[in-house]
Amino acid sequence: MQIVSAQMIELIQGVLGVLPHATAAAGEAEGAGLSFNLFWILISAANFGFFIIVLRAAALGPITKMLDERRERIERGLRDAADAALAKGRAIEAADASLAEARRESNEIRANAEKAAAQIREGQVVALKQELEKMRADATAEIEAARVSALASIRSEVADLAISAATKVVGASMDGDRQRALVGEFLDEQRGKGN
């Protein structure tokens, strides 16, 4: 405000200093067809200067302040946008890293599950083979026991038949112990021959 008042004082002193020259010029201008009144030109210039000073003080200051604030808000918005873009980039990288880690873990879990399933399958196959082998051994033992039983039964029947036939052929009767011993010897001889 002090600058404005100093400029006003200089302007007023300038106008007052020119005032005697303005009246002299006004007398000379009466004789001419086109006249300029220097006093009124200076007054108009002073009014225009005063208007500019007032306009600058009253309107230009707030407008400049508003423009500076707006520039600052725009710059802050640009900085915030750049920061947000960086944060977004970091978030995308973190999400990608997390996704890659999740994929790696899922692949690891799947591989472990497949490995465990293969081990379970192998264990079941081994157990099934053992069970089949046991069943086969049991069946073989049962078959052998049945064969031995059948052979013993057949041997007894053959011995009885042979004794009956021999008794009829010889015509003499033999006692039971003697008959069995004779049949046993006969069968042992047959077995020794390869039958």
C-alpha positions in Angstrom: 0.0 0.0 0.0 2.9 2.3 0.6 4.1 1.8 -3.0 0.7 2.8 -4.2 0.6 6.0 -2.1 4.1 6.9 -3.3 3.1 6.4 -6.9 0.0 8.5 -6.3 2.0 11.3 -4.8 4.4 11.3 -7.8 1.5 11.3 -10.2 -0.2 14.2 -8.5 3.0 16.2 -8.4 3.6 15.5 -12.0 0.1 16.7 -12.8 0.5 19.9 -10.8 3.9 20.5 -12.4 2.4 20.2 -15.9 -0.6 22.3 -15.1 1.0 25.7 -16.0 2.1 24.1 -19.3 -1.4 22.7 -19.9 -3.0 26.1 -19.7 -0.5 27.6 -22.1 -1.1 24.7 -24.5 -4.9 25.3 -24.2 -4.4 28.9 -25.3 -2.4 27.9 -28.3 -4.8 25.1 -29.2 -7.7 27.5 -29.7 -6.3 28.6 -32.9 -5.9 25.2 -34.4 -8.7 23.1 -35.8 -8.0 20.0 -33.9 -7.1 20.6 -30.4 -5.9 18.4 -27.6 -6.4 19.5 -24.1 -3.3 18.3 -22.3 -4.7 18.8 -18.9 -7.6 16.5 -19.6 -5.3 13.9 -21.2 -3.1 14.0 -18.1 -6.2 13.8 -15.8 -7.5 10.8 -17.9 -4.0 9.2 -17.7 -4.0 9.8 -13.9 -7.5 8.3 -13.6 -6.4 5.3 -15.7 -3.3 4.8 -13.6 -5.3 5.1 -10.4 -7.8 2.6 -11.8 -5.0 0.2 -12.7 -3.5 0.6 -9.2 -6.9 0.0 -7.5 -7.6 -2.8 -9.9 -4.2 -4.4 -9.1 -4.7 -4.0 -5.4 -8.4 -5.0 -5.3 -8.7 -7.7 -8.0 -5.4 -8.7 -9.3 -4.0 -9.7 -5.9 -6.9 -12.1 -5.1 -6.9 -13.4 -8.7 -3.1 -14.0 -8.6 -3.5 -15.7 -5.2 -6.4 -17.9 -6.5 -4.3 -18.8 -9.6 -1.3 -19.7 -7.4 -3.5 -21.8 -5.1 -5.0 -23.5 -8.2 -1.5 -24.2 -9.6 -0.5 -25.7 -6.2 -3.6 -27.9 -6.1 -2.9 -29.1 -9.7 0.7 -29.8 -8.9 -0.4 -31.6 -5.7 -2.9 -33.6 -7.7 -0.2 -34.6 -10.2 2.1 -35.6 -7.4 -0.7 -37.6 -5.8 -1.5 -39.2 -9.1 2.1 -40.2 -9.6 2.3 -41.6 -6.1 -0.9 -43.5 -6.7 0.5 -44.9 -9.9 3.6 -46.0 -8.1 1.5 -47.5 -5.3 -0.7 -49.3 -7.9 2.4 -50.6 -9.6 3.7 -51.9 -6.3 0.3 -53.4 -5.4 0.2 -55.2 -8.8 3.7 -56.5 -8.3 2.8 -57.7 -4.8 -0.4 -59.3 -6.1 1.6 -61.0 -8.9 4.2 -62.2 -6.4 1.4 -63.5 -4.1 -0.3 -65.2 -7.0 3.0 -66.9 -8.1 3.6 -68.0 -4.5 0.0 -69.4 -4.4 0.5 -71.3 -7.7 3.8 -72.7 -6.4 2.2 -73.8 -3.2 -0.7 -75.4 -5.1 1.7 -77.2 -7.4 3.6 -78.4 -4.4 0.4 -79.6 -2.7 -0.8 -81.3 -5.8 2.6 -83.1 -6.3 2.6 -84.2 -2.6 -1.0 -85.5 -3.0 -0.1 -87.4 -6.2 3.0 -88.8 -4.4 0.9 -89.9 -1.4 -1.8 -91.4 -3.7 0.9 -93.3 -5.6 2.3 -94.6 -2.2 -1.2 -95.6 -1.1 -1.8 -97.3 -4.4 1.5 -99.2 -4.2 0.7 -100.2 -0.6 -2.7 -101.4 -1.6 -1.2 -103.3 -4.5 1.4 -105.0 -2.2 -1.3 -105.8 0.3 -3.6 -107.2 -2.4 -0.7 -109.3 -3.8 0.1 -110.6 -0.3 -3.6 -111.4 0.3 -3.8 -113.2 -3.1 -0.6 -115.2 -2.3 -2.0 -116.1 1.1 -5.3 -117.2 -0.6 -3.3 -119.2 -3.1 -1.2 -120.9 -0.4 -4.4 -121.6 1.6 -6.1 -123.0 -1.5 -3.0 -125.1 -2.3 -2.9 -126.4 1.2 -6.6 -127.2 1.1 -6.2 -129.0 -2.2 -3.2 -130.9 -0.9 -5.1 -131.9 2.2 -8.1 -132.9 0.1 -5.8 -134.9 -2.2 -4.2 -136.7 0.7 -7.6 -137.4 2.3 -8.9 -138.6 -1.0 -5.8 -140.8 -1.5 -6.2 -142.2 2.0 -9.9 -142.9 1.3 -9.2 -144.4 -2.0 -6.3 -146.5 -0.5 -8.6 -147.8 2.1 -11.3 -148.7 -0.4 -8.8 -150.2 -2.8 -7.4 -152.3 0.1 -10.8 -153.5 1.0 -11.6 -154.3 -2.7 -8.3 -156.0 -3.1 -8.8 -158.1 0.0 -12.3 -159.0 -1.1 -11.0 -160.0 -4.5 -8.0 -161.9 -3.1 -10.3 -163.7 -0.6 -12.5 -164.8 -3.3 -9.6 -165.9 -5.5 -7.7 -167.7 -2.8 -10.7 -169.0 -1.2 -9.2 -168.8 2.2 -9.9 -166.1 4.7 -7.3 -163.9 6.2 -7.5 -162.0 9.3 -7.9 -158.2 9.2 -4.4 -157.3 10.4 -2.8 -159.7 8.0 -4.9 -158.3 5.1 -4.0 -154.7 5.9 -0.3 -155.5 6.1 -0.4 -157.3 2.8 -2.2 -154.4 1.1 0.2 -151.8 2.6 3.1 -153.7 1.2 1.5 -153.9 -2.2 0.8 -150.2 -2.3 4.3 -149.3 -1.1 5.7 -151.5 -3.9 3.4 -149.7 -6.4 4.5 -146.3 -5.1 8.2 -147.3 -5.3 7.6 -148.2 -9.0 6.4 -144.7 -9.7 2.7 -144.9 -9.5 
